[in-house]
Amino acid sequence: MLRLFSFLLILAGAVALSYGGYQYMKIEPEVADSQSAPVGSIGFDGAEPSVIAGAPIEKMASRSIDDMFGTASATDDFMSSLRTVPIAHETPKQAVFGRPFTVTVALDATGDDSAADALSGTGNIVEAEARVSNTVQALVSGEAFNVEEITPRTQRISPLTENVWRWKVTPQAVGNQELVIELFAVMGSEALPLRTFRDSVEVDVSRVGQAIALAQSISPITVVAGGIGSMLAGMFGFISFFRRR
Protein backbone atom coordinates (compact mmCIF):
# COMPACT_ATOMS: atom_id res chain seq x y z
CA MET A 1 0.00 0.00 0.00
CA LEU A 2 2.84 2.37 0.89
CA ARG A 3 4.60 1.55 -2.38
CA LEU A 4 1.45 2.33 -4.42
CA PHE A 5 0.88 5.59 -2.57
CA SER A 6 4.50 6.61 -3.11
CA PHE A 7 4.22 5.82 -6.80
CA LEU A 8 1.10 7.97 -7.09
CA LEU A 9 2.88 10.84 -5.33
CA ILE A 10 5.78 10.63 -7.79
CA LEU A 11 3.40 10.47 -10.75
CA ALA A 12 1.37 13.44 -9.50
CA GLY A 13 4.56 15.36 -8.88
CA ALA A 14 5.82 14.68 -12.40
CA VAL A 15 2.52 15.87 -13.90
CA ALA A 16 2.51 19.03 -11.76
CA LEU A 17 6.15 19.72 -12.61
CA SER A 18 5.47 19.36 -16.34
CA TYR A 19 2.33 21.51 -16.23
CA GLY A 20 3.96 24.22 -14.13
CA GLY A 21 7.02 24.31 -16.36
CA TYR A 22 4.85 24.57 -19.46
CA GLN A 23 2.84 27.47 -17.99
CA TYR A 24 6.02 29.25 -16.92
CA MET A 25 7.51 28.92 -20.42
CA LYS A 26 4.35 30.48 -21.85
CA ILE A 27 4.53 33.46 -19.47
CA GLU A 28 8.24 34.16 -19.89
CA PRO A 29 8.10 35.37 -23.55
CA GLU A 30 5.15 37.65 -22.74
CA VAL A 31 7.09 39.29 -19.91
CA ALA A 32 10.11 39.76 -22.15
CA ASP A 33 7.98 41.41 -24.86
CA SER A 34 6.30 43.77 -22.39
CA GLN A 35 9.65 44.89 -20.99
CA SER A 36 11.28 45.56 -24.36
CA ALA A 37 11.97 49.23 -25.00
CA PRO A 38 10.20 50.94 -27.92
CA VAL A 39 12.35 51.80 -30.94
CA GLY A 40 12.40 55.36 -32.26
CA SER A 41 11.16 58.68 -30.94
CA ILE A 42 7.51 59.61 -30.76
CA GLY A 43 6.53 61.78 -33.70
CA PHE A 44 9.89 61.54 -35.48
CA ASP A 45 10.08 57.90 -36.63
CA GLY A 46 11.43 57.70 -40.15
CA ALA A 47 12.07 61.48 -40.41
CA GLU A 48 15.42 63.22 -40.66
CA PRO A 49 15.90 65.64 -37.72
CA SER A 50 18.23 67.89 -39.76
CA VAL A 51 15.49 68.61 -42.29
CA ILE A 52 12.93 69.38 -39.58
CA ALA A 53 15.32 71.53 -37.56
CA GLY A 54 16.59 73.43 -40.62
CA ALA A 55 13.21 74.32 -42.13
CA PRO A 56 12.08 77.95 -41.69
CA ILE A 57 9.25 78.42 -39.23
CA GLU A 58 7.12 80.24 -41.83
CA LYS A 59 7.38 77.36 -44.31
CA MET A 60 6.64 74.79 -41.64
CA ALA A 61 3.56 76.71 -40.50
CA SER A 62 2.36 77.17 -44.08
CA ARG A 63 2.91 73.47 -44.82
CA SER A 64 1.03 72.47 -41.66
CA ILE A 65 -1.97 74.62 -42.63
CA ASP A 66 -2.00 73.22 -46.18
CA ASP A 67 -1.77 69.68 -44.84
CA MET A 68 -4.58 70.36 -42.38
CA PHE A 69 -6.96 71.66 -45.04
CA GLY A 70 -5.90 68.91 -47.46
CA THR A 71 -6.62 66.24 -44.85
CA ALA A 72 -9.98 67.80 -43.98
CA SER A 73 -10.97 67.90 -47.66
CA ALA A 74 -9.92 64.28 -48.17
CA THR A 75 -11.88 63.25 -45.08
CA ASP A 76 -15.00 65.07 -46.32
CA ASP A 77 -14.71 63.34 -49.71
CA PHE A 78 -14.26 60.01 -47.99
CA MET A 79 -17.26 60.53 -45.70
CA SER A 80 -19.46 61.46 -48.65
CA SER A 81 -18.52 58.17 -50.32
CA LEU A 82 -19.83 56.08 -47.43
CA ARG A 83 -23.11 54.23 -47.90
CA THR A 84 -25.62 52.91 -45.39
CA VAL A 85 -26.19 49.15 -45.39
CA PRO A 86 -27.87 46.65 -43.05
CA ILE A 87 -25.65 44.79 -40.61
CA ALA A 88 -26.30 41.98 -38.14
CA HIS A 89 -24.23 40.07 -35.61
CA GLU A 90 -24.80 36.90 -33.61
CA THR A 91 -23.49 35.93 -30.18
CA PRO A 92 -24.38 32.81 -28.13
CA LYS A 93 -27.43 32.62 -25.88
CA GLN A 94 -25.20 31.09 -23.21
CA ALA A 95 -21.50 30.32 -22.91
CA VAL A 96 -19.44 27.90 -20.82
CA PHE A 97 -16.04 28.67 -19.33
CA GLY A 98 -13.23 27.25 -21.44
CA ARG A 99 -15.57 26.10 -24.22
CA PRO A 100 -15.22 28.09 -27.48
CA PHE A 101 -18.17 29.57 -29.36
CA THR A 102 -18.52 31.44 -32.65
CA VAL A 103 -19.26 35.15 -33.09
CA THR A 104 -20.51 36.14 -36.55
CA VAL A 105 -20.96 39.53 -38.19
CA ALA A 106 -22.75 39.91 -41.54
CA LEU A 107 -23.00 42.98 -43.75
CA ASP A 108 -25.25 43.12 -46.81
CA ALA A 109 -24.52 45.64 -49.57
CA THR A 110 -26.56 43.85 -52.25
CA GLY A 111 -29.68 45.95 -51.69
CA ASP A 112 -31.50 43.66 -49.21
CA ASP A 113 -33.15 45.13 -46.13
CA SER A 114 -31.54 42.68 -43.70
CA ALA A 115 -28.24 40.89 -43.23
CA ALA A 116 -29.60 38.40 -40.68
CA ASP A 117 -30.24 35.71 -43.29
CA ALA A 118 -26.46 35.17 -43.48
CA LEU A 119 -26.39 34.12 -39.80
CA SER A 120 -27.09 30.66 -38.35
CA GLY A 121 -30.02 31.85 -36.22
CA THR A 122 -29.06 29.74 -33.20
CA GLY A 123 -27.88 32.60 -30.98
CA ASN A 124 -28.80 36.15 -30.05
CA ILE A 125 -29.08 38.26 -33.23
CA VAL A 126 -28.82 42.06 -33.24
CA GLU A 127 -29.72 43.94 -36.42
CA ALA A 128 -28.75 47.52 -37.21
CA GLU A 129 -27.36 49.77 -39.94
CA ALA A 130 -23.87 51.06 -40.55
CA ARG A 131 -22.20 53.49 -42.93
CA VAL A 132 -19.40 51.63 -44.67
CA SER A 133 -16.65 52.21 -47.21
CA ASN A 134 -15.59 49.92 -50.03
CA THR A 135 -13.22 48.11 -47.66
CA VAL A 136 -14.25 47.28 -44.10
CA GLN A 137 -12.30 45.87 -41.17
CA ALA A 138 -14.10 44.06 -38.32
CA LEU A 139 -12.67 43.26 -34.90
CA VAL A 140 -13.92 41.41 -31.80
CA SER A 141 -12.38 41.94 -28.37
CA GLY A 142 -13.08 41.34 -24.70
CA GLU A 143 -10.90 41.21 -21.59
CA ALA A 144 -12.50 37.94 -20.49
CA PHE A 145 -12.17 36.19 -23.87
CA ASN A 146 -9.51 34.66 -26.06
CA VAL A 147 -10.36 35.61 -29.66
CA GLU A 148 -9.12 33.86 -32.82
CA GLU A 149 -10.00 35.04 -36.32
CA ILE A 150 -11.58 32.49 -38.67
CA THR A 151 -12.22 34.75 -41.67
CA PRO A 152 -10.09 37.63 -43.04
CA ARG A 153 -10.15 40.71 -40.81
CA THR A 154 -10.30 43.15 -43.75
CA GLN A 155 -12.74 42.52 -46.61
CA ARG A 156 -13.74 44.27 -49.81
CA ILE A 157 -17.50 44.90 -49.74
CA SER A 158 -19.25 42.65 -52.25
CA PRO A 159 -22.25 43.79 -54.34
CA LEU A 160 -23.13 40.14 -55.06
CA THR A 161 -23.45 38.50 -51.63
CA GLU A 162 -23.11 39.20 -47.93
CA ASN A 163 -19.76 39.85 -46.32
CA VAL A 164 -19.35 37.59 -43.29
CA TRP A 165 -16.78 37.70 -40.48
CA ARG A 166 -16.37 34.86 -37.95
CA TRP A 167 -14.31 34.47 -34.79
CA LYS A 168 -13.62 31.59 -32.44
CA VAL A 169 -14.11 32.99 -28.93
CA THR A 170 -13.15 31.15 -25.73
CA PRO A 171 -14.33 32.48 -22.34
CA GLN A 172 -11.53 32.89 -19.80
CA ALA A 173 -13.70 34.08 -16.88
CA VAL A 174 -17.17 33.38 -15.53
CA GLY A 175 -20.08 35.75 -14.94
CA ASN A 176 -21.53 38.52 -17.08
CA GLN A 177 -18.75 39.53 -19.50
CA GLU A 178 -18.61 42.25 -22.17
CA LEU A 179 -17.83 41.43 -25.80
CA VAL A 180 -17.04 44.34 -28.14
CA ILE A 181 -17.57 44.27 -31.92
CA GLU A 182 -16.02 47.13 -33.91
CA LEU A 183 -16.23 48.11 -37.58
CA PHE A 184 -13.65 50.30 -39.31
CA ALA A 185 -13.49 51.90 -42.73
CA VAL A 186 -10.06 51.43 -44.27
CA MET A 187 -8.49 54.71 -45.49
CA GLY A 188 -5.20 53.69 -47.06
CA SER A 189 -3.02 52.65 -44.13
CA GLU A 190 -5.45 54.05 -41.53
CA ALA A 191 -8.74 52.87 -40.08
CA LEU A 192 -11.76 55.11 -39.41
CA PRO A 193 -14.21 53.83 -36.74
CA LEU A 194 -17.68 53.26 -38.18
CA ARG A 195 -19.79 51.40 -35.62
CA THR A 196 -19.32 49.71 -32.22
CA PHE A 197 -21.52 47.08 -30.58
CA ARG A 198 -21.21 46.01 -26.94
CA ASP A 199 -22.82 42.70 -26.02
CA SER A 200 -23.11 41.04 -22.62
CA VAL A 201 -22.40 37.30 -22.53
CA GLU A 202 -23.25 35.25 -19.44
CA VAL A 203 -20.51 32.67 -18.93
CA ASP A 204 -21.28 29.63 -16.77
CA VAL A 205 -18.80 27.08 -15.49
CA SER A 206 -18.90 23.26 -15.40
CA ARG A 207 -17.06 20.99 -12.95
CA VAL A 208 -14.28 20.54 -15.47
CA GLY A 209 -14.20 24.29 -16.03
CA GLN A 210 -13.91 24.87 -12.27
CA ALA A 211 -10.88 22.59 -12.17
CA ILE A 212 -9.33 24.41 -15.14
CA ALA A 213 -10.00 27.81 -13.57
CA LEU A 214 -8.42 26.67 -10.30
CA ALA A 215 -5.34 25.35 -12.12
CA GLN A 216 -4.99 28.59 -14.11
CA SER A 217 -5.28 30.73 -10.99
CA ILE A 218 -2.29 29.03 -9.34
CA SER A 219 1.14 30.46 -10.04
CA PRO A 220 3.33 28.20 -12.25
CA ILE A 221 6.13 28.48 -9.70
CA THR A 222 3.78 27.23 -6.99
CA VAL A 223 2.78 24.29 -9.19
CA VAL A 224 6.44 23.45 -9.88
CA ALA A 225 7.27 23.65 -6.18
CA GLY A 226 4.32 21.41 -5.33
CA GLY A 227 5.38 18.92 -8.00
CA ILE A 228 8.92 18.77 -6.63
CA GLY A 229 7.58 18.28 -3.11
CA SER A 230 5.25 15.51 -4.23
CA MET A 231 8.06 13.70 -6.06
CA LEU A 232 10.38 13.97 -3.05
CA ALA A 233 7.65 12.65 -0.75
CA GLY A 234 7.07 9.71 -3.09
CA MET A 235 10.78 8.93 -3.31
CA PHE A 236 11.06 9.12 0.48
CA GLY A 237 8.19 6.64 0.73
CA PHE A 238 9.94 4.21 -1.63
CA ILE A 239 13.18 4.49 0.34
CA SER A 240 11.35 3.86 3.61
CA PHE A 241 9.58 0.84 2.10
CA PHE A 242 12.81 -0.82 0.95
CA ARG A 243 14.59 -0.04 4.24
CA ARG A 244 11.89 -1.87 6.18
CA ARG A 245 12.40 -4.91 3.98
JOBELTA-V912915 format. One record per residue. RES is the residue in one letter. OMEGA is omega in whole degrees, 0 to 359 (NA if undefined). Layout:
# JOBELTA-V912915
RES|OMEGA + RES|OMEGA
This chain:
# JOBELTA-V912915
M|178 + L|180 + R|179 + L|180 + F|179 + S|178 + F|179 + L|177 + L|179 + I|179 + L|179 + A|178 + G|179 + A|179 + V|179 + A|180 + L|179 + S|181 + Y|180 + G|177 + G|179 + Y|179 + Q|180 + Y|179 + M|177 + K|183 + I|186 + E|178 + P|180 + E|179 + V|180 + A|179 + D|182 + S|181 + Q|181 + S|183 + A|178 + P|181 + V|177 + G|179 + S|183 + I|176 + G|183 + F|179 + D|176 + G|181 + A|179 + E|184 + P|182 + S|180 + V|181 + I|183 + A|185 + G|183 + A|177 + P|182 + I|182 + E|181 + K|179 + M|180 + A|180 + S|180 + R|179 + S|179 + I|179 + D|180 + D|182 + M|180 + F|178 + G|179 + T|179 + A|179 + S|179 + A|179 + T|178 + D|178 + D|180 + F|180 + M|180 + S|180 + S|180 + L|178 + R|182 + T|181 + V|176 + P|179 + I|178 + A|175 + H|185 + E|175 + T|185 + P|175 + K|175 + Q|182 + A|181 + V|181 + F|177 + G|181 + R|185 + P|173 + F|184 + T|172 + V|183 + T|174 + V|179 + A|181 + L|186 + D|178 + A|182 + T|182 + G|177 + D|181 + D|184 + S|176 + A|185 + A|181 + D|176 + A|181 + L|183 + S|180 + G|181 + T|182 + G|177 + N|183 + I|177 + V|179 + E|180 + A|175 + E|179 + A|173 + R|187 + V|175 + S|179 + N|178 + T|185 + V|176 + Q|180 + A|181 + L|173 + V|180 + S|178 + G|183 + E|184 + A|185 + F|169 + N|189 + V|176 + E|180 + E|176 + I|180 + T|179 + P|181 + R|182 + T|183 + Q|171 + R|183 + I|184 + S|175 + P|186 + L|182 + T|182 + E|168 + N|184 + V|173 + W|178 + R|177 + W|171 + K|188 + V|181 + T|179 + P|179 + Q|179 + A|182 + V|180 + G|180 + N|187 + Q|182 + E|177 + L|185 + V|176 + I|183 + E|176 + L|180 + F|170 + A|182 + V|178 + M|183 + G|179 + S|181 + E|180 + A|180 + L|180 + P|180 + L|186 + R|178 + T|176 + F|177 + R|181 + D|174 + S|180 + V|178 + E|183 + V|176 + D|181 + V|176 + S|178 + R|178 + V|179 + G|177 + Q|179 + A|179 + I|179 + A|179 + L|180 + A|181 + Q|182 + S|181 + I|179 + S|178 + P|179 + I|177 + T|179 + V|179 + V|179 + A|177 + G|178 + G|179 + I|179 + G|179 + S|179 + M|178 + L|178 + A|178 + G|178 + M|177 + F|178 + G|178 + F|180 + I|179 + S|181 + F|182 + F|177 + R|179 + R|180 + R|NA
